[in-house]
Amino acid sequence: MYFGWKVVAAAFIIAAFAWSFGFYGPSVFLNTLHQQRGWPVSLISAAITTHYLSSALLTARLDSAHRRFGIVSVTRFGIAALSLGAVGWSLAAAPWHLFIAAMITGAGWAATNAAAINAMVVPWFDHRRAIALSHAFNGSSVGGVIFTPLWVALIARLGFTGAATIIAALSLVVLWPLIGRYLSAAPERRPSAPIRPLRLCALLSDRRFATLSAAFALGLFAQIGLVAHMVNRLAPVFGAASAAMAVSVATACAVLGRFLVSGLMACDRRLIALGNFAMQAVGTVCLALGTDVGILWLGCVLFGLGIGNLVLLMPLIAQHEFPPGDVPRIVALATSVNLSVFSFAPAIFGWLREASGDYAQPFLLAAAIQLTAGAVVLLGRRRC
């Protein structure tokens, strides 16, 4: 077997664990801390924003960190930080403790997020890159499917600290040797031109980069805000366990959505992104206004079908529009910009929820933002 596919399998497993802490975990943490500690949703949401903002500050340096320390050391650091930080969230005895834990998990998320998965896989593939990335990112969806209900079940049985300790220990036991075995190898290098400097300020004047980064920053702003509050939104209707299962179903749908999109790479990739944003907007409206269980489930499915494609489409569009040697740094810089924008989504959604008394207003705002993202991504479209 070509070793690159083993790297994809390793990235799949890393993504499953990393997303359980860094992406889907905060939604469970919010509901748990709100119910058990009685802390305001807006306050816990601000801690989640700190988690993403800390990640944003570090993701821009991810490519440099990989070149200086190696991808094995950086990824191991990320998993250790996510594990330690999750236990910190569970041990928080005062609100300010959450912000310390959030900075730790944010550092871990910077080393294991979509830019990191992209950096693991891309050097091994060229023509089959879309399929390889799709398979690797499916791990993030599997992480949501398995770990979101697992978090809720373990918290109900063992308490928050017990659940965090078990999942953290499992992550370290599984991933530490796996990272060393499969990420230490490197593909045979082809002669390439010297690495030229890429400045964020200069890139922002490039229409392709500016529209790509802005569109996905908006789309991820809506998505992160929704995911962070999804369990809390559905729990009054479904109950906590069934709400976690609904999130699990949404992330399972992401696998199907990513599979469908990876088969459309011969089409205009920005047009595919527009369709993805529009589909999510329809699902978000269902989640915003639905009172019937069937409508809420439809919202979960439509929103879920597009979840994975936001992290998949950005590097694939970048691959299509920029020189191959620039793609890893383009993706890292764009991811950093995106994180800087969508970091504030959990806090803003939390404040809007408390100000309006329910989730209709913040979720409708998310739908409007998703449609705006679709319009922005088309501004950078070029005809072949």
C-alpha positions as CSV (number, residue, x, y, z in Angstrom):
1,M,0.0,0.0,0.0
2,Y,1.2,3.5,-0.8
3,F,2.4,5.0,2.5
4,G,0.4,8.2,1.8
5,W,-2.9,6.3,2.4
6,K,-1.5,5.2,5.8
7,V,-0.9,8.8,6.6
8,V,-4.5,9.6,5.6
9,A,-5.7,6.9,8.0
10,A,-3.6,8.3,10.8
11,A,-4.9,11.8,10.0
12,F,-8.5,10.4,10.1
13,I,-7.9,9.1,13.6
14,I,-6.2,12.3,14.8
15,A,-9.1,14.4,13.4
16,A,-11.6,12.2,15.2
17,F,-10.0,12.8,18.6
18,A,-9.0,16.5,17.9
19,W,-12.5,17.5,16.8
20,S,-14.0,15.8,19.8
21,F,-12.2,18.3,22.0
22,G,-11.7,21.3,19.8
23,F,-14.9,21.5,17.8
24,Y,-17.8,19.5,19.2
25,G,-16.7,19.4,22.8
26,P,-17.4,23.0,23.5
27,S,-21.1,22.5,22.7
28,V,-21.3,19.8,25.4
29,F,-19.2,21.8,27.8
30,L,-21.5,24.8,27.4
31,N,-24.6,22.8,28.2
32,T,-23.0,20.9,31.1
33,L,-21.5,24.0,32.8
34,H,-24.7,26.0,32.4
35,Q,-26.8,23.2,33.9
36,Q,-24.4,22.1,36.7
37,R,-22.8,25.5,37.7
38,G,-25.6,27.8,36.7
39,W,-23.2,30.1,35.0
40,P,-24.7,32.3,32.2
41,V,-24.6,31.1,28.7
42,S,-23.0,34.3,27.6
43,L,-20.1,33.8,30.0
44,I,-19.4,30.2,29.0
45,S,-19.7,31.3,25.3
46,A,-17.1,34.0,25.9
47,A,-14.7,31.2,27.2
48,I,-15.4,29.2,24.0
49,T,-14.5,32.3,22.0
50,T,-11.3,32.5,23.9
51,H,-10.6,28.9,22.9
52,Y,-11.0,29.8,19.2
53,L,-9.2,33.1,19.4
54,S,-6.2,31.6,21.1
55,S,-6.1,29.1,18.2
56,A,-6.3,31.8,15.6
57,L,-3.2,33.6,17.0
58,L,-1.2,30.4,16.7
59,T,-2.5,28.8,13.5
60,A,-0.8,31.5,11.3
61,R,2.5,30.2,12.6
62,L,1.7,26.5,12.1
63,D,3.7,26.1,8.9
64,S,6.7,27.7,10.6
65,A,6.3,25.5,13.7
66,H,6.2,22.4,11.5
67,R,9.4,23.4,9.7
68,R,11.2,24.3,13.0
69,F,10.0,21.5,15.4
70,G,8.6,18.9,13.0
71,I,5.0,17.8,12.5
72,V,5.3,14.9,15.0
73,S,6.3,17.2,17.9
74,V,3.8,19.9,17.1
75,T,0.9,17.4,16.7
76,R,1.8,15.6,19.9
77,F,1.9,18.9,21.7
78,G,-1.6,19.7,20.3
79,I,-3.1,16.4,21.5
80,A,-1.5,16.9,25.0
81,A,-2.8,20.4,25.2
82,L,-6.3,19.4,24.2
83,S,-6.4,16.7,26.8
84,L,-5.0,18.8,29.6
85,G,-7.3,21.7,28.7
86,A,-10.4,19.5,28.6
87,V,-9.7,18.4,32.2
88,G,-9.2,22.0,33.0
89,W,-12.7,22.9,31.7
90,S,-14.1,20.1,33.9
91,L,-12.3,21.3,37.1
92,A,-13.2,25.0,36.7
93,A,-14.5,26.2,40.1
94,A,-14.9,29.8,39.1
95,P,-15.7,31.4,35.8
96,W,-12.1,32.8,35.3
97,H,-10.8,29.2,35.4
98,L,-12.6,28.6,32.1
99,F,-10.5,31.2,30.3
100,I,-7.3,29.6,31.4
101,A,-8.5,26.2,30.2
102,A,-9.7,27.7,27.0
103,M,-6.3,29.1,26.1
104,I,-4.8,25.6,26.7
105,T,-7.3,23.9,24.4
106,G,-7.0,26.7,21.9
107,A,-3.2,26.1,21.6
108,G,-4.0,22.4,21.2
109,W,-6.6,23.1,18.5
110,A,-4.2,25.3,16.6
111,A,-1.9,22.2,16.2
112,T,-4.6,19.8,15.2
113,N,-7.2,21.7,13.3
114,A,-8.0,21.7,9.6
115,A,-4.8,23.4,8.6
116,A,-2.8,20.7,10.5
117,I,-4.7,17.9,8.8
118,N,-4.2,19.5,5.5
119,A,-0.4,19.7,6.2
120,M,-0.3,16.0,7.1
121,V,-2.0,14.8,3.9
122,V,-1.1,17.3,1.1
123,P,2.6,16.4,0.7
124,W,1.7,12.8,-0.2
125,F,-0.9,13.6,-2.9
126,D,-1.3,15.6,-6.1
127,H,-4.1,14.3,-8.5
128,R,-5.9,12.4,-5.8
129,R,-5.6,15.1,-3.2
130,A,-9.4,15.8,-3.0
131,I,-10.2,12.2,-2.3
132,A,-7.3,11.9,0.3
133,L,-8.4,15.1,2.1
134,S,-12.0,14.0,2.1
135,H,-11.1,10.7,3.7
136,A,-8.9,12.4,6.3
137,F,-11.5,15.0,7.2
138,N,-14.1,12.3,7.5
139,G,-12.4,11.6,10.8
140,S,-13.7,14.9,12.1
141,S,-17.2,13.8,11.4
142,V,-16.7,10.4,13.0
143,G,-15.4,12.3,16.0
144,G,-18.6,14.1,16.2
145,V,-20.7,11.0,15.7
146,I,-18.9,9.0,18.4
147,F,-17.7,11.5,20.9
148,T,-20.6,14.0,21.3
149,P,-23.0,11.4,22.7
150,L,-20.1,9.7,24.5
151,W,-19.2,13.0,26.3
152,V,-22.9,13.3,27.4
153,A,-23.1,9.6,28.5
154,L,-19.9,9.7,30.4
155,I,-20.7,13.0,32.1
156,A,-24.1,11.6,33.2
157,R,-22.4,8.5,34.6
158,L,-19.0,9.7,35.9
159,G,-19.3,13.5,36.1
160,F,-17.6,16.0,34.0
161,T,-14.1,15.5,35.4
162,G,-14.3,11.7,35.2
163,A,-15.5,11.9,31.5
164,A,-12.7,14.4,30.6
165,T,-10.1,12.3,32.3
166,I,-11.1,9.1,30.5
167,I,-11.3,10.7,27.1
168,A,-8.0,12.6,27.6
169,A,-6.2,9.4,28.7
170,L,-7.6,7.5,25.7
171,S,-6.5,10.2,23.3
172,L,-2.9,10.1,24.6
173,V,-2.7,6.3,24.6
174,V,-4.0,6.0,21.1
175,L,-2.5,9.0,19.4
176,W,1.0,9.3,20.9
177,P,2.5,6.2,19.2
178,L,0.4,6.6,16.1
179,I,1.7,10.2,15.5
180,G,5.3,9.0,15.8
181,R,4.8,6.0,13.5
182,Y,3.0,7.6,10.6
183,L,3.8,11.4,10.6
184,S,7.6,11.0,11.0
185,A,7.9,9.8,7.4
186,A,8.1,12.2,4.4
187,P,7.4,11.6,0.7
188,E,10.2,11.7,-1.8
189,R,10.9,15.3,-2.6
190,R,10.8,16.6,-6.1
191,P,13.0,19.6,-7.1
192,S,11.2,22.8,-6.3
193,A,11.7,26.5,-6.5
194,P,12.9,28.3,-3.3
195,I,10.1,29.2,-0.9
196,R,9.1,32.7,-1.5
197,P,7.8,34.9,1.3
198,L,4.0,35.3,1.6
199,R,2.7,38.3,3.5
200,L,-0.9,38.4,4.8
201,C,-1.2,42.1,3.9
202,A,-0.2,41.4,0.3
203,L,-2.4,38.4,0.1
204,L,-5.4,40.4,1.2
205,S,-5.1,42.5,-1.9
206,D,-5.3,39.3,-4.0
207,R,-9.0,38.9,-5.0
208,R,-8.7,35.2,-5.0
209,F,-7.4,35.0,-1.5
210,A,-9.5,37.8,-0.1
211,T,-12.8,36.3,-1.3
212,L,-11.8,32.8,-0.4
213,S,-10.8,33.8,3.1
214,A,-13.7,36.2,3.7
215,A,-16.4,33.7,2.4
216,F,-15.2,30.8,4.6
217,A,-14.6,33.1,7.6
218,L,-18.3,34.1,7.3
219,G,-19.5,30.5,6.7
220,L,-17.4,29.2,9.6
221,F,-18.6,32.1,11.9
222,A,-22.2,30.9,11.4
223,Q,-21.2,27.2,11.7
224,I,-19.1,27.6,14.8
225,G,-21.8,29.6,16.5
226,L,-24.4,27.0,15.7
227,V,-22.3,24.0,16.7
228,A,-21.3,25.7,20.0
229,H,-25.0,26.2,20.9
230,M,-26.7,23.3,19.2
231,V,-26.9,21.0,22.2
232,N,-28.3,23.8,24.3
233,R,-30.8,24.8,21.6
234,L,-32.1,21.3,21.1
235,A,-32.0,20.0,24.8
236,P,-35.3,21.7,25.8
237,V,-37.1,19.8,23.0
238,F,-35.1,16.6,22.8
239,G,-33.4,16.3,26.2
240,A,-29.7,16.4,26.7
241,A,-28.9,12.9,25.5
242,S,-31.1,13.1,22.4
243,A,-29.8,16.6,21.6
244,A,-26.2,15.1,21.6
245,M,-27.5,12.4,19.4
246,A,-29.0,15.0,17.0
247,V,-25.5,16.6,16.8
248,S,-24.1,13.1,16.1
249,V,-26.6,12.6,13.3
250,A,-25.7,16.0,11.8
251,T,-22.0,15.1,11.8
252,A,-22.8,11.7,10.3
253,C,-24.5,13.6,7.5
254,A,-21.2,15.5,7.0
255,V,-19.6,12.3,5.8
256,L,-22.1,11.9,3.0
257,G,-21.9,15.6,2.1
258,R,-18.1,15.5,1.9
259,F,-18.3,12.3,-0.2
260,L,-20.7,14.0,-2.7
261,V,-18.6,17.1,-2.9
262,S,-15.3,15.2,-3.5
263,G,-16.9,13.7,-6.5
264,L,-17.7,17.1,-8.0
265,M,-14.2,18.5,-8.2
266,A,-14.3,18.7,-12.0
267,C,-17.0,21.4,-11.6
268,D,-16.5,25.0,-10.5
269,R,-15.4,24.7,-6.9
270,R,-16.6,28.1,-5.9
271,L,-20.0,27.3,-7.3
272,I,-20.0,24.1,-5.2
273,A,-19.2,26.3,-2.2
274,L,-22.2,28.5,-3.0
275,G,-24.5,25.5,-3.1
276,N,-23.1,24.3,0.2
277,F,-23.7,27.6,1.9
278,A,-27.2,27.8,0.6
279,M,-28.1,24.3,1.8
280,Q,-26.8,25.1,5.3
281,A,-28.8,28.3,5.4
282,V,-32.0,26.4,4.7
283,G,-31.2,24.0,7.5
284,T,-30.3,26.8,9.8
285,V,-33.7,28.4,9.3
286,C,-35.3,25.1,10.2
287,L,-33.3,25.1,13.4
288,A,-34.1,28.7,14.2
289,L,-37.9,28.6,13.7
290,G,-38.7,24.9,14.1
291,T,-40.9,23.8,17.0
292,D,-41.9,20.4,15.5
293,V,-39.4,17.6,16.1
294,G,-39.5,16.7,12.4
295,I,-38.5,20.2,11.3
296,L,-35.7,20.3,13.8
297,W,-34.4,16.9,12.5
298,L,-34.6,18.2,8.9
299,G,-32.5,21.2,10.0
300,C,-29.9,19.0,11.6
301,V,-29.6,16.9,8.4
302,L,-29.4,19.9,6.0
303,F,-27.0,21.8,8.2
304,G,-25.0,18.6,8.8
305,L,-24.6,17.8,5.1
306,G,-22.5,20.9,4.7
307,I,-20.5,20.9,8.0
308,G,-17.5,19.0,6.7
309,N,-17.3,20.7,3.4
310,L,-16.3,24.1,4.8
311,V,-12.9,22.7,6.0
312,L,-12.6,20.6,2.8
313,L,-13.5,23.1,0.1
314,M,-11.1,25.9,1.2
315,P,-7.9,24.0,0.7
316,L,-9.2,22.4,-2.5
317,I,-10.1,25.8,-4.0
318,A,-6.7,27.1,-2.9
319,Q,-5.0,24.1,-4.6
320,H,-6.9,24.9,-7.8
321,E,-6.0,28.6,-7.8
322,F,-2.5,29.0,-6.3
323,P,0.9,27.5,-7.0
324,P,1.4,24.1,-5.3
325,G,4.3,25.3,-3.2
326,D,2.2,28.1,-1.7
327,V,-0.8,26.1,-0.8
328,P,0.2,25.0,2.7
329,R,1.0,28.5,3.7
330,I,-2.1,29.9,2.0
331,V,-4.3,27.5,3.9
332,A,-2.6,28.2,7.2
333,L,-3.0,32.0,6.7
334,A,-6.6,31.7,5.5
335,T,-7.4,29.4,8.5
336,S,-5.8,31.9,10.9
337,V,-8.0,34.7,9.4
338,N,-11.0,32.5,9.6
339,L,-10.3,31.6,13.2
340,S,-9.8,35.3,14.1
341,V,-13.3,36.0,12.7
342,F,-15.4,33.1,13.8
343,S,-13.8,33.0,17.3
344,F,-16.3,35.6,18.3
345,A,-19.3,33.6,17.1
346,P,-20.0,31.6,20.3
347,A,-19.9,34.7,22.5
348,I,-22.0,36.8,20.1
349,F,-24.6,34.0,19.8
350,G,-24.6,33.6,23.5
351,W,-25.3,37.3,24.1
352,L,-28.0,37.4,21.5
353,R,-29.7,34.4,23.0
354,E,-29.7,36.0,26.5
355,A,-30.9,39.3,25.0
356,S,-33.7,37.8,23.0
357,G,-34.6,35.0,25.3
358,D,-34.3,32.2,22.7
359,Y,-32.2,31.0,19.8
360,A,-34.4,32.3,16.9
361,Q,-32.5,35.6,16.5
362,P,-28.9,34.3,16.5
363,F,-29.8,31.3,14.3
364,L,-31.5,33.5,11.7
365,L,-28.5,35.8,11.8
366,A,-26.4,32.7,11.0
367,A,-28.6,31.9,8.0
368,A,-28.2,35.4,6.7
369,I,-24.4,35.2,7.1
370,Q,-24.3,31.8,5.2
371,L,-26.1,33.4,2.3
372,T,-23.7,36.3,2.4
373,A,-20.8,33.9,2.4
374,G,-22.2,32.3,-0.8
375,A,-22.3,35.7,-2.5
376,V,-18.7,36.6,-1.5
377,V,-17.2,33.3,-2.7
378,L,-18.6,34.0,-6.2
379,L,-16.8,37.3,-6.4
380,G,-13.5,35.5,-6.8
381,R,-14.9,33.1,-9.4
382,R,-13.0,32.8,-12.6
383,R,-14.1,31.2,-15.8
384,C,-11.9,28.5,-17.5
